[in-house]
Amino acid sequence: MRANNDQPSEVLARPSVEGADILSDVLRAVRLNAALFFLTDATTPWSAQVPSGSTLTPVILPGAQHLISYHVVLKGRCWCRGAGGAALGLEAGDVVVIPHGDPYALSHPADAPGAWPPDEVVEFFHLMAKHELPFMVEEGGGGSEQVQVLCGFLGCDVRPFNPILSALPRVLRVPRAPDTHDRLDSLIEFAMAERREQRAGSDSVLLRIAELMFVEVVRRHLESLAPEQTGWLAGLRDPIVARALALLHRHPARAWTLQALADESAVSRSALAERFTHFVGVPPMHYLKQWRMQNAARMLRDGDAKVIAVAAAVGYESEAAFSRAFTRMVGTSPASWRKRRQGAGSSHNEPDCINHREHREHRELQRRELL
């Protein structure tokens, strides 16, 4: 018996799908990978310009599709200003995330001019990525106020589907947690100790810590979302949407219909379609197509299974139907995708980042798919 959408208590009481961790599922699929992690110790006046992700990705993480940056203010205060945006004030303990690869600047005071020309900024990141600069970088004008910022840069996939990125704003500020036993503080202390002691494997440990810190920031953002907030992350907190997402992620190759998914989610078909679309932005069956294509892209990139085997693994009965769906969503055939992605992953001379033309084409293909 299905619960009415006006009776959420019945849905809340329903157990979650066994073994489903949707956030971890997506993080694995989009290949989160730390690229850079360092500490800036600055005195006022101070300004650090960060170029766009399309400029930095080939420099610090060749082969990645996309670059996310985040900064944790450890001491003092500073401001973050995006291109054409207002300055966002940051206090000690705050984290700022730039998830979409926009250029930005960190500074104190807010209007402090950049100290380095663009080519020197790019060279700085190039040398930092090659480990030719120290972990702690000292900058600024020698004034009385000190600012310490821990800087992290991570690569990830954005094509064919990354719902986490689509759910994040252009600039995300996550304030310090009120909990005295903050996990982020523990990770920072671990990173500092690791850097001081310089033990074998320290670089690898620091990069893994950078990934963990980003995941913790996303979790904190998820927990702080307002009740009226929409988006994929907000959907994880809605009992109806979360269960439907868990079912689709747990069994992506199943021959789902909207009715079957509604039955498993204990709601009516219309209630599920309306609520799912309200939060996630697309209907459930369209989301399933996107998630299947992301899984298929990963299998094509990381393995040598034939296209027909990949098609079957993500729920398509024929190779032709799968190839049409993949090409329509991604903009290239499965075979071409495999060739380009495996080639990019083995060569630092062909970075697998999205140029502006590809991005526009991909968005247009997604728009058509919604029509």
C-alpha positions as CSV (number, residue, x, y, z in Angstrom):
1,M,0.0,0.0,0.0
2,R,1.5,3.3,-1.0
3,A,1.6,6.3,1.3
4,N,0.0,9.5,0.4
5,N,2.4,12.5,-0.2
6,D,0.6,14.4,2.5
7,Q,1.7,11.8,5.1
8,P,5.5,12.0,5.2
9,S,5.7,10.2,8.5
10,E,4.9,6.9,6.8
11,V,7.8,7.4,4.4
12,L,10.1,8.5,7.2
13,A,9.4,5.3,9.0
14,R,10.3,3.2,6.0
15,P,13.9,1.7,6.2
16,S,16.5,3.0,3.9
17,V,17.8,0.9,1.0
18,E,20.4,-1.5,2.4
19,G,24.0,-0.5,1.7
20,A,23.1,2.7,-0.2
21,D,25.5,5.6,0.4
22,I,24.5,7.9,-2.5
23,L,27.1,10.6,-1.8
24,S,30.0,8.1,-1.7
25,D,28.6,6.5,-4.8
26,V,28.8,9.7,-6.7
27,L,32.2,10.7,-5.3
28,R,33.7,7.4,-6.5
29,A,32.1,7.8,-10.0
30,V,33.4,11.3,-10.6
31,R,37.0,10.3,-9.6
32,L,37.7,12.9,-6.9
33,N,41.5,13.3,-6.9
34,A,43.6,15.8,-4.9
35,A,46.1,17.8,-7.0
36,L,47.6,20.4,-4.6
37,F,47.7,21.2,-0.9
38,F,49.7,24.0,0.7
39,L,49.6,26.7,3.4
40,T,49.7,30.5,2.8
41,D,51.1,32.6,5.7
42,A,50.5,36.2,4.9
43,T,50.6,39.7,6.4
44,T,48.5,42.7,5.4
45,P,48.2,44.0,2.8
46,W,47.9,40.8,0.9
47,S,46.2,39.5,-2.2
48,A,46.4,36.2,-4.1
49,Q,44.9,35.9,-7.5
50,V,43.8,32.5,-8.7
51,P,43.2,31.9,-12.4
52,S,40.3,30.0,-13.9
53,G,40.2,26.2,-13.6
54,S,40.7,25.9,-17.4
55,T,44.0,27.7,-17.0
56,L,45.2,25.8,-13.9
57,T,44.1,22.3,-14.7
58,P,46.7,21.6,-17.4
59,V,49.3,23.1,-15.1
60,I,48.7,21.3,-11.9
61,L,46.6,18.2,-12.8
62,P,47.0,17.2,-16.5
63,G,44.4,14.7,-17.6
64,A,41.7,15.9,-15.2
65,Q,38.4,17.2,-16.6
66,H,37.7,19.8,-13.9
67,L,39.4,21.6,-11.0
68,I,37.7,22.5,-7.7
69,S,39.5,24.7,-5.2
70,Y,38.8,25.4,-1.5
71,H,40.5,27.4,1.3
72,V,40.3,27.0,5.0
73,V,41.0,30.2,7.0
74,L,43.2,29.1,10.0
75,K,44.0,32.5,11.4
76,G,42.9,36.1,11.0
77,R,40.4,37.1,8.4
78,C,40.3,37.8,4.6
79,W,37.9,38.3,1.7
80,C,37.1,36.2,-1.4
81,R,36.1,38.0,-4.5
82,G,35.0,36.3,-7.7
83,A,35.0,37.9,-11.2
84,G,32.4,40.7,-11.0
85,G,31.1,39.6,-7.6
86,A,31.0,41.3,-4.2
87,A,33.7,40.5,-1.7
88,L,32.8,37.7,0.7
89,G,34.2,38.1,4.2
90,L,35.8,35.1,5.8
91,E,36.8,34.5,9.5
92,A,39.0,32.0,11.1
93,G,37.5,28.5,10.8
94,D,35.5,29.4,7.6
95,V,35.9,27.4,4.4
96,V,35.3,28.8,1.0
97,V,34.8,26.5,-2.0
98,I,35.1,27.6,-5.7
99,P,33.5,24.5,-7.3
100,H,33.0,25.6,-10.9
101,G,36.5,26.8,-11.9
102,D,35.8,30.5,-11.8
103,P,38.8,32.9,-11.4
104,Y,38.9,34.6,-8.0
105,A,41.1,36.4,-5.4
106,L,41.7,36.1,-1.7
107,S,42.9,39.3,0.0
108,H,43.1,41.5,3.1
109,P,41.9,44.2,2.9
110,A,39.0,43.4,0.5
111,D,40.3,45.8,-2.2
112,A,44.0,44.9,-2.0
113,P,45.4,44.7,-5.6
114,G,47.1,41.6,-6.9
115,A,50.8,41.5,-6.4
116,W,51.8,39.2,-9.2
117,P,51.2,39.4,-13.0
118,P,49.1,36.5,-14.4
119,D,52.0,34.6,-15.9
120,E,53.9,34.6,-12.6
121,V,50.8,33.3,-10.9
122,V,50.6,30.4,-13.3
123,E,54.3,29.7,-12.8
124,F,53.8,29.6,-9.1
125,F,51.2,26.9,-9.3
126,H,53.4,25.0,-11.8
127,L,56.3,25.0,-9.4
128,M,54.1,24.1,-6.4
129,A,52.7,21.1,-8.3
130,K,56.2,19.9,-9.1
131,H,57.1,20.2,-5.3
132,E,59.7,22.8,-6.0
133,L,58.3,25.2,-3.5
134,P,57.9,24.8,0.3
135,F,54.6,23.7,1.8
136,M,54.2,27.0,3.6
137,V,54.3,30.1,1.3
138,E,55.0,33.5,3.0
139,E,53.4,36.5,1.3
140,G,52.2,40.0,2.0
141,G,53.3,43.5,2.9
142,G,54.6,43.0,6.4
143,G,51.7,44.7,8.2
144,S,50.4,44.0,11.7
145,E,47.6,41.5,10.8
146,Q,48.4,37.9,9.9
147,V,46.4,35.6,7.8
148,Q,46.9,31.8,7.5
149,V,45.0,30.0,4.8
150,L,45.2,26.3,4.0
151,C,44.7,25.9,0.2
152,G,43.4,22.7,-1.6
153,F,42.9,22.0,-5.2
154,L,41.2,18.8,-6.5
155,G,40.4,17.3,-9.8
156,C,37.2,15.5,-10.7
157,D,35.1,14.4,-13.7
158,V,32.3,16.7,-14.8
159,R,31.1,14.7,-17.8
160,P,28.9,13.1,-18.5
161,F,27.2,13.7,-15.1
162,N,28.3,15.2,-11.8
163,P,25.3,16.0,-9.6
164,I,27.4,17.3,-6.7
165,L,28.9,20.1,-8.8
166,S,25.5,21.0,-10.2
167,A,24.1,21.4,-6.7
168,L,26.8,23.8,-5.5
169,P,26.8,27.6,-5.9
170,R,29.5,29.6,-7.7
171,V,31.1,30.4,-4.4
172,L,30.3,28.4,-1.3
173,R,31.1,29.7,2.2
174,V,30.9,27.0,5.0
175,P,31.3,28.5,8.5
176,R,33.2,26.9,11.3
177,A,31.2,24.1,13.0
178,P,30.1,25.0,16.6
179,D,31.2,21.5,17.7
180,T,34.3,21.6,19.9
181,H,35.4,18.3,18.4
182,D,35.2,19.4,14.8
183,R,36.4,16.7,12.3
184,L,37.8,19.4,10.0
185,D,40.0,20.7,12.8
186,S,41.3,17.1,13.4
187,L,42.2,16.8,9.7
188,I,44.0,20.1,9.7
189,E,46.0,19.1,12.8
190,F,46.8,15.8,11.1
191,A,48.0,17.6,8.0
192,M,50.2,20.0,9.9
193,A,51.8,17.2,11.9
194,E,52.4,15.2,8.8
195,R,54.1,18.2,7.2
196,R,56.3,18.9,10.2
197,E,57.5,15.3,10.6
198,Q,58.2,14.8,6.9
199,R,57.8,11.0,7.1
200,A,58.0,8.7,4.1
201,G,54.9,9.0,2.0
202,S,54.0,12.4,3.4
203,D,53.0,13.9,0.0
204,S,50.5,11.1,-0.6
205,V,49.1,11.4,2.9
206,L,48.6,15.2,2.5
207,L,46.8,14.8,-0.8
208,R,44.4,12.2,0.7
209,I,43.8,14.6,3.6
210,A,42.9,17.3,1.0
211,E,40.3,14.9,-0.4
212,L,38.9,14.1,3.0
213,M,38.7,17.8,3.9
214,F,36.6,18.5,0.8
215,V,34.2,15.6,1.5
216,E,33.8,16.9,5.0
217,V,33.0,20.4,3.7
218,V,30.4,19.0,1.4
219,R,28.8,17.0,4.2
220,R,28.8,20.1,6.4
221,H,27.1,22.1,3.6
222,L,24.5,19.3,3.2
223,E,23.7,19.4,7.0
224,S,23.4,23.2,6.9
225,L,20.9,23.5,4.0
226,A,17.7,25.4,4.7
227,P,14.5,23.4,4.7
228,E,13.3,25.2,1.5
229,Q,16.6,24.6,-0.3
230,T,16.4,22.5,-3.5
231,G,19.0,20.7,-5.6
232,W,20.6,17.2,-5.6
233,L,22.2,17.6,-2.2
234,A,19.0,18.9,-0.6
235,G,17.2,15.9,-2.2
236,L,19.4,13.6,-0.1
237,R,17.6,14.9,3.0
238,D,14.1,14.4,1.7
239,P,12.9,10.9,2.7
240,I,11.0,10.3,-0.6
241,V,13.7,11.6,-2.9
242,A,16.5,10.0,-1.0
243,R,14.9,6.6,-1.1
244,A,14.3,6.9,-4.9
245,L,17.9,8.0,-5.4
246,A,19.1,5.1,-3.3
247,L,17.1,2.6,-5.3
248,L,18.4,4.0,-8.6
249,H,22.0,4.0,-7.4
250,R,21.7,0.6,-5.8
251,H,20.2,-1.0,-8.9
252,P,21.0,1.2,-12.0
253,A,20.7,-1.6,-14.5
254,R,17.2,-2.7,-13.4
255,A,14.4,-2.1,-15.9
256,W,12.9,0.7,-13.9
257,T,9.6,2.4,-14.7
258,L,8.2,5.4,-12.8
259,Q,5.5,3.1,-11.5
260,A,8.0,0.5,-10.2
261,L,10.1,3.2,-8.6
262,A,7.1,4.8,-6.9
263,D,5.9,1.4,-5.6
264,E,9.4,0.8,-4.0
265,S,9.4,4.3,-2.6
266,A,6.0,3.9,-1.1
267,V,4.4,7.0,-2.8
268,S,2.2,7.6,-5.7
269,R,3.7,7.9,-9.2
270,S,2.6,11.6,-9.5
271,A,3.9,12.5,-6.0
272,L,7.3,10.9,-6.7
273,A,7.6,12.6,-10.1
274,E,6.7,16.0,-8.7
275,R,8.9,15.8,-5.6
276,F,11.9,14.3,-7.4
277,T,11.8,17.0,-10.1
278,H,11.3,19.7,-7.5
279,F,14.6,18.8,-5.7
280,V,16.8,17.2,-8.3
281,G,15.7,19.3,-11.3
282,V,14.9,16.4,-13.7
283,P,12.4,13.6,-13.6
284,P,13.5,10.2,-12.1
285,M,13.8,8.4,-15.4
286,H,15.9,11.2,-16.9
287,Y,18.2,11.1,-13.8
288,L,18.5,7.3,-14.2
289,K,19.7,7.9,-17.8
290,Q,22.3,10.4,-16.6
291,W,23.6,8.1,-13.8
292,R,23.8,5.1,-16.2
293,M,25.9,7.2,-18.6
294,Q,28.2,8.2,-15.8
295,N,28.7,4.6,-14.9
296,A,29.2,3.7,-18.5
297,A,31.8,6.4,-19.0
298,R,33.7,5.2,-16.0
299,M,33.7,1.6,-17.3
300,L,34.7,2.7,-20.8
301,R,37.6,4.7,-19.4
302,D,38.9,2.3,-16.8
303,G,38.4,-1.1,-18.4
304,D,38.6,-3.0,-21.7
305,A,35.1,-4.5,-21.7
306,K,33.3,-4.4,-25.1
307,V,30.7,-1.7,-25.7
308,I,28.0,-4.3,-25.7
309,A,29.0,-5.6,-22.3
310,V,29.1,-2.0,-20.9
311,A,25.6,-1.5,-22.4
312,A,24.3,-4.5,-20.6
313,A,25.9,-3.6,-17.3
314,V,24.1,-0.2,-17.2
315,G,20.7,-1.6,-18.2
316,Y,20.5,-1.5,-22.1
317,E,19.4,-4.5,-24.0
318,S,21.1,-3.5,-27.2
319,E,24.4,-1.9,-28.1
320,A,22.7,0.3,-30.6
321,A,20.3,1.8,-28.1
322,F,23.0,2.4,-25.6
323,S,25.3,4.0,-28.2
324,R,22.5,6.4,-29.3
325,A,21.7,7.3,-25.7
326,F,25.4,7.8,-24.9
327,T,26.1,9.9,-28.0
328,R,23.0,12.0,-27.4
329,M,24.0,12.8,-23.8
330,V,27.8,13.0,-24.0
331,G,28.2,14.3,-27.5
332,T,30.5,11.5,-28.8
333,S,30.2,7.8,-29.3
334,P,31.2,5.3,-26.6
335,A,34.2,4.1,-28.7
336,S,35.4,7.7,-29.2
337,W,35.0,8.5,-25.5
338,R,37.1,5.5,-24.5
339,K,39.8,6.4,-27.0
340,R,40.0,10.1,-25.9
341,R,39.8,9.4,-22.2
342,Q,42.2,6.5,-22.0
343,G,44.6,8.5,-24.2
344,A,44.3,11.6,-22.0
345,G,44.8,9.5,-18.8
346,S,48.1,8.2,-20.1
347,S,49.5,11.4,-21.5
348,H,50.2,14.7,-19.8
349,N,50.4,16.4,-23.2
350,E,46.6,16.0,-23.9
351,P,44.8,17.3,-20.8
352,D,41.2,16.0,-20.6
353,C,39.7,19.3,-19.6
354,I,36.6,20.8,-21.2
355,N,37.0,23.8,-23.4
356,H,34.3,26.4,-23.8
357,R,33.0,25.0,-27.0
358,E,32.6,21.5,-25.6
359,H,30.9,22.8,-22.5
360,R,28.3,24.7,-24.6
361,E,27.7,21.7,-26.8
362,H,27.2,19.5,-23.8
363,R,24.8,21.9,-22.1
364,E,22.8,22.1,-25.4
365,L,22.6,18.3,-25.6
366,Q,21.4,18.1,-22.0
367,R,18.8,20.8,-22.8
368,R,17.5,18.9,-25.8
369,E,17.3,15.7,-23.7
370,L,14.9,17.5,-21.3
371,L,12.6,18.5,-24.0
